[in-house]
Amino acid sequence: MEPEESGIHTYTSIGPGCWQTDLYGKRKHIGLKDLIRKIVACIKVWTAWGRYDVLILDSAITGFFVSALSFLRKGRRKLVIASFNVPRRRVGFWKWLGRIMYRRVDHFIVHSRYDIELSAQLYGLPEDRFSFQPFVRDWPAEGQPDDKYLFEDKRPFVFSFGSNARDYETFFRAIEGTDLSGIAAGKDFAFDGLEVPANVRLFFNIPVPECDRLVRECLFTVFTFDGSEPSCGQISFVTSLMLGKPVICSDWMAVNDYISDGKNGLLVKMKDPDDLREKMTQLAHDKELYEGLSRGALAWAVENVDEASLHRKIDDFITELVS
């Protein structure tokens, strides 16, 4: 996120790699060992903060811990949380505690405009303390996917991946019995109790580079959501759009920041396999529609996923924040 060269400010990065957890675990909260490691990492970050004017943190949880430490020392230094996703615990004691801690934060960068409205309402913060920035990732892995992830006859396929708030039941019901083939990948708990159609291959916990390569190889990507989280799927959307793949997804909160119906993808009704089946079949067989959406996907990526542009925004943002 930080500019490698800046004629205005000096940046120092002390991550990533300070803390990791099981990416494929079902539990949504960290265990005691990881919690201790997280706290130690946050203390180190807070200590280093004394040498800088602005501290930019990587997540809501890191921001929560450092906000608590800021009661011991903050002064005129600024605290920013980038990639802020609203924590899952949003009621009762946790909402009250979040209001105390997040009021210590000077600015939040979110990857969904809906997160601005939700966060401001939850934590009693002014909306001008938030700014929207589409998710930016490094370039997806090059090359072809490993043959073990493909159909033996190398047939074309649609690809659905990810686990957060996903609704694979609708995807399976929609693709079953069609002339399409599909590959699905995610954490195992996202598929609990589901029967996999004969025309779908299912994989658990595949490496991220292989996931990128499957996006490169697929016809288009499909993302169905269950409505349990207001904002999710941004990494999956951006990966698809960067590679010029049209996206079909549930019409759900925060989706419109990335997917525009008829421009770079198609939106379908939530939990409606008939609507999804119709849109997948249409996109697979309408060459003109496909090419138009593919061009729209690449155009979105050029406009929104540019590191040089992001670095200029960060420089301008820091200048405004400390002035």
C-alpha positions as CSV (number, residue, x, y, z in Angstrom):
1,M,0.0,0.0,0.0
2,E,2.8,2.4,0.8
3,P,4.6,4.2,-2.1
4,E,8.1,2.9,-2.7
5,E,9.3,6.4,-3.6
6,S,7.6,9.6,-2.4
7,G,8.9,13.2,-2.7
8,I,6.5,14.2,0.1
9,H,6.6,11.7,2.9
10,T,8.8,8.9,4.3
11,Y,7.1,5.5,4.7
12,T,8.2,2.4,6.6
13,S,6.5,-0.9,6.4
14,I,6.8,-3.5,9.2
15,G,4.6,-6.1,7.6
16,P,3.2,-8.4,6.4
17,G,4.0,-11.5,8.4
18,C,3.7,-10.3,11.9
19,W,0.8,-12.6,12.6
20,Q,-0.9,-15.5,10.8
21,T,-3.7,-17.9,11.5
22,D,-5.3,-20.9,9.9
23,L,-6.7,-19.4,6.6
24,Y,-8.9,-22.5,6.2
25,G,-10.2,-22.9,9.7
26,K,-13.9,-22.8,10.4
27,R,-13.6,-20.7,13.6
28,K,-14.2,-17.0,13.1
29,H,-12.3,-16.0,16.1
30,I,-8.6,-16.5,17.0
31,G,-7.3,-19.0,19.6
32,L,-5.3,-18.1,22.7
33,K,-1.9,-18.7,21.0
34,D,-2.7,-16.5,18.1
35,L,-4.3,-13.9,20.3
36,I,-1.1,-13.5,22.3
37,R,0.9,-13.2,19.2
38,K,-1.4,-10.6,17.9
39,I,-1.2,-8.6,21.1
40,V,2.6,-8.8,21.1
41,A,2.7,-7.6,17.4
42,C,0.4,-4.7,18.2
43,I,2.6,-3.6,21.1
44,K,5.6,-3.6,18.8
45,V,3.7,-1.5,16.2
46,W,2.5,0.9,18.9
47,T,6.1,1.3,20.2
48,A,7.3,2.1,16.7
49,W,4.5,4.6,16.2
50,G,6.4,7.0,18.5
51,R,8.8,7.8,15.6
52,Y,6.1,8.6,13.0
53,D,3.3,11.0,12.5
54,V,0.8,8.5,11.1
55,L,0.3,4.8,11.8
56,I,-1.7,2.8,9.1
57,L,-2.9,-0.5,10.3
58,D,-4.1,-3.5,8.3
59,S,-7.4,-4.6,9.8
60,A,-10.2,-3.9,12.2
61,I,-8.8,-6.3,14.8
62,T,-5.3,-4.8,14.7
63,G,-6.9,-1.4,15.0
64,F,-9.0,-2.4,18.0
65,F,-5.9,-3.5,20.0
66,V,-3.7,-0.5,19.0
67,S,-6.7,1.9,19.8
68,A,-6.6,0.4,23.3
69,L,-2.9,1.1,23.6
70,S,-3.4,4.6,22.3
71,F,-5.0,5.5,25.6
72,L,-1.4,5.3,27.0
73,R,0.1,7.4,24.3
74,K,-1.2,9.1,21.2
75,G,-0.9,12.8,21.4
76,R,-1.2,14.5,18.0
77,R,-0.2,11.4,16.1
78,K,-2.8,10.0,13.6
79,L,-4.2,6.5,13.5
80,V,-5.6,5.0,10.3
81,I,-7.2,1.6,9.7
82,A,-6.9,0.4,6.1
83,S,-8.9,-2.6,4.9
84,F,-11.5,-2.0,7.6
85,N,-14.2,-4.7,7.6
86,V,-16.9,-4.3,10.3
87,P,-16.2,-6.9,13.0
88,R,-18.7,-9.7,13.2
89,R,-19.6,-9.0,16.8
90,R,-21.9,-5.9,16.5
91,V,-24.3,-6.0,19.4
92,G,-24.4,-5.5,23.1
93,F,-21.0,-5.4,24.9
94,W,-18.9,-5.6,21.7
95,K,-20.8,-2.8,20.1
96,W,-20.3,-0.6,23.2
97,L,-16.6,-1.5,23.4
98,G,-16.1,-0.9,19.6
99,R,-17.6,2.6,20.0
100,I,-15.0,3.4,22.7
101,M,-12.0,2.0,20.8
102,Y,-12.8,3.1,17.2
103,R,-13.4,6.7,18.3
104,R,-9.6,6.7,18.8
105,V,-9.1,6.2,15.1
106,D,-8.7,9.2,12.9
107,H,-9.6,7.6,9.6
108,F,-10.9,4.4,8.1
109,I,-10.3,3.1,4.6
110,V,-13.0,0.7,3.5
111,H,-13.5,-1.5,0.4
112,S,-17.3,-1.0,0.2
113,R,-19.3,2.2,0.4
114,Y,-22.0,0.3,2.4
115,D,-19.3,-0.2,5.1
116,I,-19.2,3.5,5.6
117,E,-22.9,3.7,6.4
118,L,-22.9,0.6,8.6
119,S,-19.8,1.6,10.6
120,A,-20.9,5.1,11.2
121,Q,-24.2,3.9,12.5
122,L,-22.7,1.1,14.7
123,Y,-20.0,3.2,16.3
124,G,-21.5,6.7,16.3
125,L,-18.8,8.1,14.0
126,P,-19.1,10.8,11.4
127,E,-19.1,9.5,7.8
128,D,-16.4,11.9,6.8
129,R,-14.0,9.8,8.9
130,F,-14.3,7.1,6.3
131,S,-13.2,6.8,2.7
132,F,-13.9,4.2,0.0
133,Q,-11.0,2.6,-1.9
134,P,-11.6,-0.4,-4.1
135,F,-9.6,-3.4,-3.1
136,V,-6.1,-3.5,-4.7
137,R,-4.1,-6.7,-5.0
138,D,-0.9,-7.7,-6.6
139,W,-1.1,-9.1,-10.1
140,P,-2.7,-12.6,-10.2
141,A,-0.4,-15.6,-10.6
142,E,0.7,-16.3,-14.1
143,G,0.6,-19.7,-15.9
144,Q,-1.7,-22.6,-16.3
145,P,-3.5,-24.3,-13.4
146,D,-2.3,-27.7,-12.3
147,D,-4.0,-30.5,-14.4
148,K,-5.4,-32.0,-11.2
149,Y,-7.8,-29.1,-10.8
150,L,-9.2,-29.4,-14.4
151,F,-11.5,-31.8,-16.0
152,E,-9.7,-34.7,-17.7
153,D,-10.9,-33.7,-21.2
154,K,-9.9,-30.0,-20.5
155,R,-13.5,-28.8,-21.1
156,P,-14.4,-25.2,-20.6
157,F,-15.8,-24.4,-17.1
158,V,-17.2,-21.7,-14.9
159,F,-15.5,-21.1,-11.6
160,S,-16.9,-20.2,-8.2
161,F,-14.6,-19.8,-5.2
162,G,-14.4,-18.3,-1.8
163,S,-16.1,-19.1,1.5
164,N,-17.2,-16.0,3.3
165,A,-21.1,-15.8,3.3
166,R,-21.3,-18.0,0.2
167,D,-24.4,-19.9,-0.9
168,Y,-23.1,-22.9,-2.9
169,E,-26.4,-24.6,-2.7
170,T,-27.9,-22.2,-5.2
171,F,-24.9,-22.5,-7.5
172,F,-25.1,-26.3,-7.5
173,R,-28.9,-26.3,-8.1
174,A,-28.5,-23.8,-10.9
175,I,-25.7,-25.6,-12.8
176,E,-27.0,-29.1,-12.3
177,G,-28.5,-30.6,-15.5
178,T,-27.1,-27.8,-17.8
179,D,-24.6,-28.2,-20.6
180,L,-22.1,-26.2,-18.4
181,S,-19.3,-27.6,-16.3
182,G,-18.2,-26.0,-13.1
183,I,-15.3,-25.9,-10.6
184,A,-15.9,-24.8,-7.0
185,A,-13.2,-24.1,-4.4
186,G,-13.4,-22.9,-0.8
187,K,-13.2,-24.0,2.8
188,D,-14.8,-27.3,3.6
189,F,-17.4,-25.9,6.0
190,A,-18.9,-23.8,3.1
191,F,-20.1,-27.1,1.5
192,D,-21.4,-28.9,4.5
193,G,-24.4,-31.1,3.7
194,L,-24.4,-30.2,0.0
195,E,-24.6,-32.8,-2.8
196,V,-22.1,-32.0,-5.6
197,P,-23.6,-32.3,-9.1
198,A,-22.0,-34.6,-11.6
199,N,-20.9,-31.7,-13.8
200,V,-19.0,-29.9,-10.9
201,R,-15.5,-30.6,-9.5
202,L,-15.1,-29.5,-5.9
203,F,-11.8,-28.6,-4.1
204,F,-11.0,-27.5,-0.6
205,N,-8.3,-25.1,0.5
206,I,-6.4,-24.8,-2.7
207,P,-3.4,-22.4,-2.8
208,V,-4.1,-18.8,-3.8
209,P,-1.8,-18.9,-6.9
210,E,-3.7,-22.0,-8.2
211,C,-7.0,-20.1,-7.6
212,D,-5.7,-17.2,-9.7
213,R,-4.7,-19.6,-12.5
214,L,-8.2,-21.2,-12.5
215,V,-9.7,-17.7,-12.9
216,R,-7.4,-17.2,-15.9
217,E,-8.6,-20.5,-17.4
218,C,-12.3,-20.3,-16.7
219,L,-15.1,-18.9,-18.9
220,F,-16.4,-16.6,-16.2
221,T,-16.8,-16.5,-12.4
222,V,-19.9,-17.0,-10.3
223,F,-20.4,-15.8,-6.7
224,T,-23.6,-16.6,-4.8
225,F,-24.1,-15.1,-1.3
226,D,-26.3,-16.2,1.6
227,G,-26.9,-12.7,3.1
228,S,-25.1,-13.4,6.4
229,E,-22.5,-10.7,5.8
230,P,-23.2,-7.2,4.4
231,S,-19.9,-6.8,2.6
232,C,-17.8,-9.6,1.1
233,G,-16.3,-11.0,-2.1
234,Q,-14.1,-8.0,-3.0
235,I,-10.9,-10.0,-3.5
236,S,-12.8,-12.5,-5.7
237,F,-14.4,-9.7,-7.8
238,V,-11.1,-7.8,-8.3
239,T,-9.2,-11.0,-9.3
240,S,-11.8,-11.8,-11.9
241,L,-12.0,-8.3,-13.3
242,M,-8.2,-7.9,-13.5
243,L,-8.2,-10.9,-15.7
244,G,-11.0,-9.8,-17.9
245,K,-13.5,-12.4,-16.7
246,P,-17.2,-11.4,-16.5
247,V,-18.7,-11.9,-13.1
248,I,-22.2,-13.3,-12.3
249,C,-23.1,-12.7,-8.7
250,S,-26.0,-12.2,-6.3
251,D,-27.4,-8.7,-6.2
252,W,-26.4,-8.0,-2.6
253,M,-25.0,-5.1,-0.5
254,A,-21.7,-3.7,-1.6
255,V,-21.7,-5.6,-4.8
256,N,-22.4,-2.5,-6.9
257,D,-19.1,-1.0,-6.0
258,Y,-17.5,-3.6,-8.2
259,I,-20.1,-5.2,-10.5
260,S,-22.3,-3.2,-12.8
261,D,-25.1,-5.2,-14.3
262,G,-24.7,-5.4,-18.1
263,K,-21.3,-3.6,-18.0
264,N,-18.8,-6.0,-16.5
265,G,-21.1,-8.7,-15.2
266,L,-24.6,-9.8,-14.5
267,L,-26.5,-9.6,-11.2
268,V,-29.0,-12.3,-10.2
269,K,-31.6,-12.6,-7.5
270,M,-30.4,-14.0,-4.2
271,K,-31.2,-17.7,-3.6
272,D,-32.8,-18.0,-7.0
273,P,-31.3,-20.9,-9.0
274,D,-33.6,-20.4,-11.9
275,D,-32.4,-16.8,-12.5
276,L,-28.8,-17.9,-12.0
277,R,-29.2,-20.8,-14.5
278,E,-30.7,-18.5,-17.1
279,K,-27.9,-15.9,-16.7
280,M,-25.1,-18.5,-16.8
281,T,-26.5,-20.2,-19.9
282,Q,-27.0,-16.8,-21.6
283,L,-23.4,-15.7,-20.9
284,A,-21.9,-19.0,-22.0
285,H,-23.7,-18.9,-25.4
286,D,-23.9,-15.2,-26.3
287,K,-20.5,-14.3,-27.7
288,E,-21.4,-10.6,-28.2
289,L,-22.6,-10.3,-24.5
290,Y,-19.5,-12.2,-23.3
291,E,-17.0,-10.0,-25.2
292,G,-18.8,-6.8,-24.1
293,L,-18.7,-7.8,-20.4
294,S,-15.1,-8.9,-20.7
295,R,-14.1,-5.5,-22.1
296,G,-16.0,-3.9,-19.2
297,A,-14.2,-6.0,-16.7
298,L,-10.8,-5.0,-18.0
299,A,-11.9,-1.3,-18.2
300,W,-13.0,-1.4,-14.5
301,A,-9.6,-2.9,-13.5
302,V,-7.6,-0.2,-15.4
303,E,-9.6,2.5,-13.8
304,N,-9.7,1.2,-10.2
305,V,-6.8,-1.3,-9.6
306,D,-3.7,0.7,-10.3
307,E,-0.9,0.8,-7.8
308,A,0.6,4.1,-9.0
309,S,-2.8,5.8,-8.7
310,L,-3.2,4.3,-5.2
311,H,0.2,5.6,-4.1
312,R,-0.7,9.1,-5.3
313,K,-3.9,8.9,-3.3
314,I,-2.1,7.7,-0.2
315,D,0.4,10.6,-0.5
316,D,-2.4,13.1,-0.9
317,F,-4.3,11.5,2.0
318,I,-1.4,11.6,4.4
319,T,-0.7,15.3,3.5
320,E,-4.3,16.2,4.2
321,L,-4.4,14.1,7.4
322,V,-1.4,15.8,9.0
323,S,-1.9,19.3,7.8
